[in-house]
Amino acid sequence: MPKSFLITKKGFERLKDELKHLKTVERQEVAKEIADARKHGDFSENAEYHAAKEKYAFIENRIAKIEQRLSSVEVVDVSSVSGPNICFGAFVRLIDDVTRVPVTYQIVGEDEADIKRGLLSCEAPLAKALIGKKEGDVIEFVTPNGEKCYAIDSVFYEQQT
């Protein structure tokens, strides 16, 4: 049985939207670029043609990857998750024990992770250290720059504004 990957409902919709865009927009555009480049003749020295073919291969690979991923994901409706313990989909507000700077992450599937947007992959070591913990707990976490210590300030399951 193939491995199942967790993803939030929002992340699943984003992947489906990306797939639709690749198939209906990007694929059409690159096909036109290839056709236009063919008009320039000799393919062996036609940089536009080779660039368009590479772009086409990238798009096709991304389509295949997304289709494969969508066929093996388990969609988690975060709105139905609650409780004091941190689990997939939780928003977690952490306080750095040294700098006292707060940071908030949502634990999401690896396909939707984007640390700059506060989306932490459930496969990341920090997320693994957080799973099962609750508000008030303190975790120690090893980073490439050394050990860090975070206090779990709050755990919630809906985006707070």
C-alpha positions as CSV (number, residue, x, y, z in Angstrom):
1,M,0.0,0.0,0.0
2,P,1.5,3.4,-0.9
3,K,2.4,5.8,1.8
4,S,-0.2,8.4,2.7
5,F,0.9,12.0,3.2
6,L,-1.0,14.4,5.4
7,I,-2.2,17.7,3.9
8,T,-4.6,20.4,5.1
9,K,-7.8,21.1,3.2
10,K,-6.4,24.5,2.2
11,G,-3.1,22.9,1.0
12,F,-5.0,20.3,-1.0
13,E,-7.0,23.0,-2.7
14,R,-3.8,24.9,-3.5
15,L,-2.2,21.8,-5.1
16,K,-5.3,21.2,-7.2
17,D,-5.3,24.8,-8.3
18,E,-1.6,24.6,-9.3
19,L,-2.3,21.4,-11.2
20,K,-5.2,23.0,-13.1
21,H,-3.1,26.1,-13.9
22,L,-0.2,24.0,-15.2
23,K,-2.5,22.0,-17.4
24,T,-4.7,24.8,-18.7
25,V,-2.4,27.8,-18.8
26,E,1.3,26.9,-18.6
27,R,1.1,23.8,-20.9
28,Q,-0.7,25.9,-23.5
29,E,1.8,28.8,-23.3
30,V,4.9,26.5,-23.6
31,A,3.3,24.7,-26.5
32,K,3.0,28.0,-28.3
33,E,6.6,28.9,-27.4
34,I,7.8,25.6,-28.9
35,A,5.7,26.2,-32.1
36,D,7.1,29.8,-32.4
37,A,10.7,28.6,-31.9
38,R,10.3,25.9,-34.5
39,K,9.7,28.6,-37.1
40,H,13.2,29.9,-36.6
41,G,14.6,26.8,-38.4
42,D,17.7,24.9,-37.4
43,F,17.0,23.2,-34.0
44,S,20.6,22.4,-33.2
45,E,21.4,26.1,-32.6
46,N,18.0,27.3,-31.7
47,A,18.3,28.4,-28.0
48,E,14.6,29.5,-27.8
49,Y,13.5,26.0,-28.9
50,H,15.8,24.2,-26.4
51,A,14.7,26.6,-23.6
52,A,11.0,26.0,-24.4
53,K,11.5,22.2,-24.5
54,E,13.2,22.3,-21.1
55,K,10.3,24.4,-19.7
56,Y,7.9,21.9,-21.2
57,A,9.8,19.0,-19.5
58,F,9.7,20.9,-16.2
59,I,6.0,21.5,-16.4
60,E,5.2,17.9,-17.3
61,N,7.4,16.6,-14.4
62,R,5.6,19.0,-12.0
63,I,2.2,17.8,-13.3
64,A,3.2,14.2,-12.8
65,K,4.5,14.9,-9.3
66,I,1.4,16.7,-8.2
67,E,-0.9,14.1,-9.7
68,Q,1.1,11.4,-7.9
69,R,1.0,13.3,-4.7
70,L,-2.7,14.1,-4.9
71,S,-3.4,10.4,-5.3
72,S,-1.7,9.5,-2.0
73,V,-2.6,12.3,0.4
74,E,-4.9,12.2,3.4
75,V,-6.7,15.5,3.7
76,V,-7.1,16.8,7.2
77,D,-9.9,19.2,8.0
78,V,-8.2,21.3,10.6
79,S,-11.6,22.9,11.6
80,S,-12.5,19.5,13.1
81,V,-9.3,19.2,15.2
82,S,-9.1,20.5,18.7
83,G,-7.6,19.7,22.1
84,P,-4.8,20.8,24.3
85,N,-2.1,18.7,22.7
86,I,-0.3,19.8,19.5
87,C,-1.1,17.7,16.5
88,F,-1.2,18.2,12.7
89,G,-2.9,21.4,11.7
90,A,-2.3,23.2,15.0
91,F,-1.1,26.7,15.2
92,V,1.6,27.0,17.8
93,R,2.9,30.3,19.3
94,L,6.4,29.8,20.6
95,I,8.6,32.1,22.7
96,D,12.3,31.9,22.3
97,D,13.7,31.5,25.9
98,V,16.7,33.7,25.2
99,T,15.4,36.5,22.9
100,R,11.8,36.3,24.2
101,V,10.7,36.8,20.6
102,P,7.4,35.1,19.8
103,V,6.9,33.2,16.5
104,T,3.8,31.4,15.3
105,Y,3.7,28.3,13.1
106,Q,1.0,26.1,11.7
107,I,2.0,22.4,11.4
108,V,1.2,21.4,7.8
109,G,2.0,18.7,5.2
110,E,5.4,18.9,3.6
111,D,3.9,19.9,0.2
112,E,2.5,23.1,1.7
113,A,5.3,24.0,4.0
114,D,6.6,27.6,3.7
115,I,8.5,28.7,6.7
116,K,8.4,32.4,5.6
117,R,4.6,32.2,5.8
118,G,4.7,30.4,9.1
119,L,3.8,27.0,7.6
120,L,6.0,24.3,9.2
121,S,6.3,20.9,7.7
122,C,5.1,18.1,9.9
123,E,8.3,16.3,8.9
124,A,10.5,19.1,10.2
125,P,12.5,18.3,13.4
126,L,10.8,21.3,15.2
127,A,7.4,20.0,14.3
128,K,8.3,16.5,15.5
129,A,9.5,18.0,18.8
130,L,6.2,19.9,19.2
131,I,3.7,17.0,18.3
132,G,2.1,15.8,21.5
133,K,3.2,18.7,23.6
134,K,0.8,21.3,25.1
135,E,0.6,24.9,26.1
136,G,3.1,25.7,28.9
137,D,5.6,23.0,27.9
138,V,9.1,23.8,27.1
139,I,11.0,22.1,24.3
140,E,14.7,22.0,23.4
141,F,15.4,21.8,19.8
142,V,18.7,21.4,17.9
143,T,19.2,23.7,15.0
144,P,22.2,24.0,12.6
145,N,23.3,27.0,14.8
146,G,23.1,25.1,18.0
147,E,20.5,24.2,20.6
148,K,17.4,26.4,21.1
149,C,14.8,26.4,23.8
150,Y,11.2,27.4,23.2
151,A,8.3,27.8,25.6
152,I,4.9,26.8,24.1
153,D,2.8,30.0,24.7
154,S,-0.4,28.9,23.0
155,V,-2.0,26.2,20.9
156,F,-5.0,26.9,18.7
157,Y,-6.6,25.4,15.6
158,E,-8.1,28.4,13.8
159,Q,-6.1,31.3,12.3
160,Q,-6.1,34.1,14.8
161,T,-6.0,37.7,13.5
